[in-house]
Amino acid sequence: MIYRSDKYGNQISQLGYGCMRFSRKGSSLDYEKSEHELMLAIERGVNYLDSAYIYPGSEELVGRVLAENHCRDKVNLATKLPQYIIRSSKAIDRIFREELSRLRTDHIDYYLMHMFTDHAEWENLQRLGIEDWVRARKAEGSVRNIGFSYHGGPEMFMKIVDAYDWDFCQIQYNYLDENSQAGRQGLEYAGEKGIPVVIMEPLRGGKLVNLPEKAKAIIRDAGKDYSTAELGLRWLWDQPQIMCVLSGMNSVEMVEENCRIASDAHPGCFDETDQAVVSQVRDFIRSREKVGCTGCRYCMPCPQGVDIPGNFHYYNLMYMEDEKKSAVRFEFARGMGLRKVPAFASQCIGCGKCEKHCPQHLPIREKLKEADKELRPGLYKIGIDIARKIMVR
């Protein structure tokens, strides 16, 4: 494992464990499977774990794994204050103490203000006394480093960077989003300010792994023998401003592959041929992608039961594969239509709750209408209605 320095010289594994996408068993997280994968990553040298207050069950699972395996001192814990629901100074401390309890620890190594999109959100926290609160927590040792995660544009990102003496920050960044959100401009600005950057969504929620066959052919034809994941990760680790890249690993194979790459990739590892491949793959994806959804599920649950990421996944897949395959439509229907409560886009009543929470700022209501029209033409809807009457009780 290759390690990179934080602001104070502490060594952080350049591969971090993103704890938002643990596997599930029924309605709960699959503890045994997740424990095995998480411990394997730690054994391979991963020492940065990233969770959040709003990731259902995540903090509790991480805390239990570290406590039962007696390895809290081997890792750096990162979690987040949900600033968007904070209305008082008491709420800040209450939520933080709850997080310590969930994680079974007396300190958070890297604490983030979660999901800033505007400088006004930081100003609101300032009015509630966040700066005094941080000073007090650092003095007692319950917070070691303070930062923020971000989902807005580059101008506001730079304004937030300049507004406080941050220890680190976290942005969405990958070769498809090179110039989206904070983007390369924000990454380089943070680097100039001496602020280490943690990367989330490095593979666009798996979209840069599960590429269409034509995109995979571009990579193969370059003769580099990279997997789709390796191409995306090496592109990131070529950039020195990046301290750590988070990966939501939920299989042994993913852990082993990512750790292998993280033990070899470094600034300067990406050559001109690699850059050309990325450019070609990016152009191909952009020419076909209908909705820029990463599958983060911040928009969920929908009050009407719509599986928003699922609808967008199949909508994109139809165009990524160049044809509207009947098999794709069947899988879509089987997964969403034949439930007691359908998950189709047509269930949407336009309340807009999802759009308030979308880090990508997608026009979800508009795109759901487009997706439903394409995925379920008239005769297809009739067929599903008949199937529901037969199969759903």
C-alpha positions as CSV (number, residue, x, y, z in Angstrom):
1,M,0.0,0.0,0.0
2,I,1.3,3.5,-0.9
3,Y,0.7,6.2,1.7
4,R,0.3,9.9,1.3
5,S,0.7,12.7,3.9
6,D,-2.0,14.7,5.4
7,K,-1.5,18.3,6.4
8,Y,0.5,17.4,9.4
9,G,2.6,14.6,8.0
10,N,0.5,11.7,9.1
11,Q,0.5,8.8,6.7
12,I,-2.8,8.0,5.1
13,S,-3.4,5.0,2.8
14,Q,-4.1,6.4,-0.7
15,L,-7.0,3.9,-0.8
16,G,-9.7,4.6,1.7
17,Y,-12.7,2.4,2.5
18,G,-16.0,4.2,1.7
19,C,-18.6,2.9,4.1
20,M,-21.8,3.9,2.4
21,R,-22.3,0.9,0.2
22,F,-21.9,-2.1,2.5
23,S,-23.8,-5.2,1.3
24,R,-27.3,-5.8,2.7
25,K,-29.0,-8.9,3.9
26,G,-32.7,-8.3,3.8
27,S,-33.5,-4.9,5.4
28,S,-30.2,-4.7,7.3
29,L,-26.5,-4.5,6.5
30,D,-24.8,-7.8,6.1
31,Y,-22.5,-7.7,9.1
32,E,-20.5,-10.9,8.6
33,K,-19.8,-10.2,4.9
34,S,-19.0,-6.6,5.5
35,E,-16.7,-7.4,8.5
36,H,-14.7,-9.9,6.4
37,E,-14.2,-7.4,3.6
38,L,-13.4,-4.5,5.9
39,M,-10.9,-6.5,7.9
40,L,-9.3,-7.8,4.7
41,A,-8.8,-4.2,3.5
42,I,-7.2,-3.2,6.9
43,E,-4.9,-6.2,6.7
44,R,-3.9,-5.1,3.2
45,G,-2.9,-1.7,4.6
46,V,-6.1,0.5,4.3
47,N,-6.1,2.8,7.3
48,Y,-8.8,5.4,6.4
49,L,-12.5,4.6,6.8
50,D,-15.2,7.0,5.8
51,S,-18.7,6.9,7.2
52,A,-21.5,9.5,7.9
53,Y,-24.3,10.1,10.3
54,I,-26.9,9.6,7.6
55,Y,-25.6,6.3,6.1
56,P,-28.1,3.8,7.6
57,G,-26.3,1.4,9.9
58,S,-22.8,2.4,8.7
59,E,-21.4,4.0,11.8
60,E,-22.7,1.2,14.0
61,L,-21.3,-1.5,11.8
62,V,-17.9,0.1,11.6
63,G,-17.8,0.7,15.3
64,R,-18.7,-2.9,16.0
65,V,-16.1,-4.3,13.6
66,L,-13.3,-2.2,15.1
67,A,-14.3,-3.0,18.6
68,E,-14.7,-6.8,18.1
69,N,-11.4,-7.1,16.2
70,H,-9.5,-4.8,18.6
71,C,-8.1,-2.6,15.8
72,R,-9.4,0.9,16.4
73,D,-5.8,2.1,16.7
74,K,-4.9,0.8,13.3
75,V,-7.2,3.1,11.4
76,N,-8.3,6.7,10.9
77,L,-12.0,7.2,11.3
78,A,-13.8,9.8,9.2
79,T,-17.4,10.7,9.6
80,K,-19.7,13.7,9.0
81,L,-21.9,16.2,10.7
82,P,-25.2,16.6,8.8
83,Q,-25.0,20.4,8.7
84,Y,-28.2,20.5,6.6
85,I,-30.3,19.5,9.6
86,I,-28.5,21.5,12.2
87,R,-30.6,24.2,13.8
88,S,-28.9,24.8,17.1
89,S,-25.5,24.6,18.8
90,K,-26.9,21.8,21.1
91,A,-27.7,19.8,18.0
92,I,-24.1,19.9,16.9
93,D,-22.9,18.3,20.1
94,R,-25.8,15.9,20.4
95,I,-25.2,14.4,17.0
96,F,-21.4,14.3,17.5
97,R,-21.8,12.4,20.8
98,E,-24.2,10.0,19.1
99,E,-21.6,9.4,16.4
100,L,-18.9,8.6,19.0
101,S,-21.3,6.2,20.6
102,R,-22.2,4.5,17.3
103,L,-18.5,4.2,16.4
104,R,-17.5,3.0,19.9
105,T,-14.6,5.5,20.1
106,D,-13.6,8.6,22.0
107,H,-12.3,10.5,19.0
108,I,-12.9,11.1,15.3
109,D,-9.7,11.5,13.3
110,Y,-11.2,13.3,10.3
111,Y,-14.5,15.1,10.9
112,L,-16.4,16.7,8.0
113,M,-19.1,19.2,7.6
114,H,-21.3,17.1,5.3
115,M,-22.3,18.0,1.8
116,F,-21.7,21.8,1.5
117,T,-23.0,23.3,-1.7
118,D,-22.9,27.0,-0.8
119,H,-20.8,29.2,1.5
120,A,-24.1,30.2,3.2
121,E,-24.2,26.8,4.8
122,W,-20.8,27.4,6.5
123,E,-22.0,30.9,7.6
124,N,-25.0,29.3,9.2
125,L,-22.8,27.0,11.2
126,Q,-20.6,29.9,12.2
127,R,-23.7,31.7,13.6
128,L,-24.3,28.6,15.7
129,G,-20.8,28.7,17.1
130,I,-19.1,25.9,15.1
131,E,-15.7,27.5,15.3
132,D,-15.7,27.6,19.1
133,W,-17.1,24.0,19.1
134,V,-14.2,22.8,16.8
135,R,-11.6,24.5,19.0
136,A,-13.0,22.8,22.1
137,R,-13.2,19.4,20.5
138,K,-9.6,19.7,19.2
139,A,-8.4,20.8,22.6
140,E,-10.0,17.8,24.3
141,G,-8.8,15.4,21.5
142,S,-12.2,14.2,20.4
143,V,-11.6,15.7,16.9
144,R,-8.2,15.5,15.3
145,N,-8.8,17.1,11.9
146,I,-11.7,19.2,10.5
147,G,-12.8,19.3,7.0
148,F,-15.8,19.4,4.7
149,S,-17.4,17.4,1.8
150,Y,-18.6,19.3,-1.2
151,H,-21.1,19.0,-4.0
152,G,-21.3,22.5,-5.6
153,G,-19.5,24.5,-8.3
154,P,-15.8,25.5,-8.3
155,E,-16.3,29.2,-7.4
156,M,-18.2,28.5,-4.2
157,F,-15.8,25.7,-3.3
158,M,-12.9,28.1,-3.4
159,K,-14.8,30.6,-1.3
160,I,-15.4,27.9,1.4
161,V,-11.7,26.8,1.2
162,D,-10.7,30.4,1.9
163,A,-13.3,30.9,4.7
164,Y,-11.5,28.7,7.4
165,D,-8.3,27.0,8.3
166,W,-9.4,23.6,7.0
167,D,-7.3,20.5,7.6
168,F,-8.6,18.6,4.6
169,C,-11.6,18.5,2.2
170,Q,-13.5,15.9,0.2
171,I,-14.9,16.3,-3.3
172,Q,-16.6,14.1,-6.0
173,Y,-14.0,13.7,-8.7
174,N,-13.3,11.2,-11.5
175,Y,-12.4,11.3,-15.2
176,L,-16.0,11.7,-16.2
177,D,-16.5,14.6,-13.7
178,E,-13.2,16.2,-14.2
179,N,-14.8,19.6,-14.8
180,S,-18.0,19.1,-12.8
181,Q,-18.7,20.3,-9.3
182,A,-15.4,21.4,-7.7
183,G,-13.6,19.6,-10.5
184,R,-9.9,19.9,-11.4
185,Q,-10.0,23.6,-10.8
186,G,-11.1,23.0,-7.2
187,L,-8.6,20.2,-6.7
188,E,-5.7,22.3,-7.8
189,Y,-6.8,25.3,-5.8
190,A,-7.0,23.2,-2.6
191,G,-3.5,21.8,-3.4
192,E,-2.1,25.3,-3.8
193,K,-3.5,26.1,-0.3
194,G,-1.9,23.1,1.2
195,I,-5.2,21.3,1.9
196,P,-5.2,17.6,1.2
197,V,-8.1,16.3,-0.8
198,V,-10.1,13.1,-0.3
199,I,-11.9,11.8,-3.4
200,M,-15.4,10.3,-3.3
201,E,-17.3,8.7,-6.3
202,P,-13.9,7.9,-8.0
203,L,-15.7,5.4,-10.3
204,R,-19.0,7.2,-10.6
205,G,-20.9,4.8,-8.4
206,G,-19.6,1.9,-10.4
207,K,-20.5,3.4,-13.8
208,L,-16.8,3.6,-14.7
209,V,-16.4,-0.1,-13.9
210,N,-19.5,-1.5,-15.6
211,L,-18.7,0.2,-19.0
212,P,-20.4,-0.8,-22.3
213,E,-18.5,-3.3,-24.4
214,K,-17.4,-0.6,-26.9
215,A,-15.8,1.4,-24.1
216,K,-14.1,-1.7,-22.8
217,A,-12.8,-2.4,-26.3
218,I,-11.1,1.1,-26.3
219,I,-9.2,0.1,-23.2
220,R,-8.2,-3.3,-24.6
221,D,-7.1,-1.9,-27.9
222,A,-4.6,0.4,-26.1
223,G,-2.7,-2.7,-25.0
224,K,-2.4,-1.6,-21.3
225,D,-4.2,-4.6,-19.8
226,Y,-6.0,-2.4,-17.3
227,S,-9.3,-3.3,-15.9
228,T,-12.0,-0.6,-16.1
229,A,-11.6,0.1,-12.4
230,E,-7.8,0.3,-12.7
231,L,-8.0,2.9,-15.4
232,G,-10.1,5.2,-13.3
233,L,-8.1,4.7,-10.1
234,R,-4.7,5.2,-11.8
235,W,-6.0,8.4,-13.4
236,L,-6.7,9.7,-9.9
237,W,-3.5,8.6,-8.2
238,D,-1.5,10.2,-10.9
239,Q,-2.5,13.5,-9.3
240,P,-0.4,14.6,-6.3
241,Q,-3.0,16.9,-4.7
242,I,-5.1,13.8,-3.8
243,M,-4.5,12.3,-0.3
244,C,-6.9,9.5,-0.4
245,V,-9.4,7.9,-2.8
246,L,-12.5,6.3,-1.3
247,S,-13.9,3.1,-2.7
248,G,-17.2,1.6,-1.6
249,M,-15.8,-2.0,-1.7
250,N,-18.4,-4.7,-1.1
251,S,-16.7,-7.9,-2.3
252,V,-13.4,-9.6,-1.6
253,E,-12.5,-9.3,-5.3
254,M,-12.9,-5.5,-5.2
255,V,-10.8,-5.2,-2.0
256,E,-8.0,-7.3,-3.5
257,E,-8.0,-5.5,-6.9
258,N,-8.1,-2.0,-5.4
259,C,-5.4,-2.8,-2.9
260,R,-3.2,-4.2,-5.6
261,I,-3.6,-1.1,-7.7
262,A,-3.0,1.1,-4.6
263,S,0.3,-0.6,-4.0
264,D,1.6,0.4,-7.4
265,A,-0.1,3.6,-8.7
266,H,1.6,6.9,-7.9
267,P,2.0,10.5,-9.4
268,G,3.5,10.1,-12.8
269,C,2.1,6.6,-13.4
270,F,-0.2,7.8,-16.2
271,D,1.3,8.3,-19.6
272,E,0.1,9.9,-22.8
273,T,-1.5,6.7,-24.1
274,D,-3.4,6.3,-20.8
275,Q,-4.7,9.9,-21.1
276,A,-5.8,9.3,-24.7
277,V,-7.7,6.2,-23.6
278,V,-9.5,8.1,-20.8
279,S,-10.4,10.9,-23.3
280,Q,-11.9,8.3,-25.8
281,V,-13.9,6.5,-23.1
282,R,-15.2,9.7,-21.6
283,D,-16.4,11.0,-25.0
284,F,-18.1,7.7,-25.6
285,I,-19.9,7.7,-22.3
286,R,-21.0,11.4,-22.6
287,S,-22.4,10.7,-26.0
288,R,-24.8,8.2,-24.6
289,E,-25.5,8.9,-21.0
290,K,-29.0,10.2,-20.4
291,V,-28.8,11.0,-16.6
292,G,-25.7,11.7,-14.6
293,C,-26.9,9.7,-11.6
294,T,-24.1,8.1,-9.5
295,G,-26.5,5.8,-7.5
296,C,-25.6,7.4,-4.2
297,R,-29.2,7.1,-3.1
298,Y,-29.3,10.4,-1.2
299,C,-32.6,10.9,-3.0
300,M,-34.1,7.9,-1.3
301,P,-36.5,6.8,0.1
302,C,-39.1,8.3,-2.2
303,P,-42.4,8.9,-0.4
304,Q,-44.2,7.2,-3.3
305,G,-41.8,4.2,-3.5
306,V,-40.1,5.2,-6.8
307,D,-36.7,3.5,-7.1
308,I,-35.1,6.6,-8.5
309,P,-31.5,5.3,-9.0
310,G,-32.9,2.1,-10.4
311,N,-35.0,3.9,-13.0
312,F,-32.0,6.0,-14.1
313,H,-29.7,3.0,-14.2
314,Y,-31.9,1.2,-16.7
315,Y,-32.6,4.3,-18.7
316,N,-28.8,4.9,-19.1
317,L,-28.2,1.2,-19.8
318,M,-30.6,1.2,-22.7
319,Y,-28.5,3.9,-24.5
320,M,-25.1,2.7,-23.3
321,E,-25.8,-0.6,-25.0
322,D,-26.9,1.0,-28.2
323,E,-30.3,-0.6,-28.4
324,K,-33.4,-0.9,-26.4
325,K,-33.1,-4.6,-25.6
326,S,-36.2,-6.4,-24.6
327,A,-34.2,-8.3,-22.0
328,V,-33.3,-5.0,-20.3
329,R,-36.9,-4.0,-20.2
330,F,-37.9,-7.3,-18.7
331,E,-35.4,-7.0,-15.9
332,F,-36.6,-3.5,-15.3
333,A,-40.2,-4.7,-15.0
334,R,-39.4,-7.7,-12.9
335,G,-37.4,-5.7,-10.4
336,M,-39.8,-2.7,-10.2
337,G,-43.2,-3.6,-11.4
338,L,-43.9,-6.9,-9.8
339,R,-43.7,-5.7,-6.2
340,K,-46.6,-5.0,-3.8
341,V,-45.8,-1.3,-4.3
342,P,-44.4,-0.6,-7.8
343,A,-41.2,1.4,-8.1
344,F,-41.8,2.8,-11.6
345,A,-41.1,6.4,-12.4
346,S,-44.8,6.9,-13.0
347,Q,-45.4,6.7,-9.3
348,C,-43.8,10.2,-8.9
349,I,-46.2,12.9,-7.8
350,G,-43.6,15.7,-8.3
351,C,-43.1,16.6,-4.6
352,G,-39.5,17.5,-5.3
353,K,-38.1,16.0,-2.0
354,C,-35.5,14.0,-4.0
355,E,-34.1,17.1,-5.8
356,K,-33.4,18.8,-2.5
357,H,-31.0,16.0,-1.5
358,C,-29.4,15.2,-4.8
359,P,-25.6,16.0,-4.7
360,Q,-25.6,16.1,-8.5
361,H,-28.4,18.7,-8.6
362,L,-30.3,16.7,-11.2
363,P,-33.8,17.6,-12.5
364,I,-35.0,14.3,-11.1
365,R,-38.7,14.9,-11.7
366,E,-38.2,15.8,-15.3
367,K,-35.8,12.9,-16.0
368,L,-38.1,10.4,-14.3
369,K,-40.8,11.3,-16.9
370,E,-38.3,10.8,-19.7
371,A,-37.2,7.5,-18.3
372,D,-40.7,6.2,-17.9
373,K,-41.7,7.1,-21.4
374,E,-38.6,5.3,-22.9
375,L,-38.6,2.3,-20.6
376,R,-42.3,1.6,-20.6
377,P,-44.2,2.4,-23.9
378,G,-47.9,2.0,-23.9
379,L,-48.3,-1.6,-24.8
380,Y,-45.5,-2.6,-22.4
381,K,-47.4,-0.8,-19.5
382,I,-50.5,-2.8,-20.3
383,G,-48.5,-6.1,-20.2
384,I,-47.1,-5.2,-16.8
385,D,-50.5,-4.3,-15.4
386,I,-51.8,-7.7,-16.4
387,A,-48.8,-9.4,-14.9
388,R,-49.3,-7.5,-11.7
389,K,-52.9,-8.7,-11.4
390,I,-51.7,-12.3,-11.9
391,M,-48.6,-12.3,-9.7
392,V,-48.9,-9.6,-7.0
393,R,-51.2,-10.4,-4.1
